[in-house]
Each structure stands twice: as C-alpha cells, then as structure tokens.
Amino acid sequence: MDNERTQTEERQLPQVIPATDILEKEDGFHIFMDLPGVDKNDLVIDLNDEEISIRATSAQKPRGDVRFTHSEFCSCQYARTLTLSSVVDRGRIRAVLKNGVLDLFLPKAEEAKPRRIEIQAG
C-alpha cells in the first residue's frame, strides 16, 4: 500500500502560483501572468460569477533528438484564482498566451468607466 502511495505522489506535479502583475487602467484590468513552458492547449481559464480561475500544465520535455544534460526548469501545474470586481464586463474578457506570458484583459463595463459630468447653467 505504501508503495502505491509513493508512486502516485511521484506522478503528481508540483503546484505553483504563477507570478502575476495586475494593472488597472481606465478601460479595465490588465493581468500579466508568467506561465513558462505552457502551451495554449494546456491552459484552462474558467469564469464563475465572482472568480476567474487559471490552470495550466508545463511539461519540460526535450524535443527531437535533444536530451537534457542539466535542467532546472521542471514540469509543474500552475493555478491561480482571482476574485472579480463587480465592474468587470464578463462578456468581453480576452486572453492571449504569447512567449510564456498570459495577457488577460478584464474590461470595465461602460457604466463603470469614469466620465465627466456636464454642468448646466441655471
């Protein structure tokens, strides 16, 4: 029984919280998340009422006839859940994965964007 548990634990990948920057601009929130070694097909983004969850698997494998002689990058599972602001327009969220960086854009709803109030003479 202990041998089965050990084999299962060895197959599990380490869990990593990816480094994340969140910027708020007038048009919305821009989230940049480091996901090195992640392919688009290994990335899942789920949107629930108040949360957005990002999960990805990074598999570091040599390609072709190349073999690692030394490697400090490891295969892992990335996971991060963020609570959404009520001002986010959930229908217009966009995600782009490029060069190991996820660029997630959470636009503000039109009614939440700052606007200037017109002043009328009385």
Secondary structure, 3 states (H helix, E strand, C coil): CHHHHHHHHHHCCCEECCCEEEEEECCEEEEEEECCCEEEEEEEEEECCCEEEEEEEECCCCCCCCCCCCCCCCCEEEEEEEECCCCECHHHCEEEEECCEEEEEEEECHHHCCCCCCCCCC
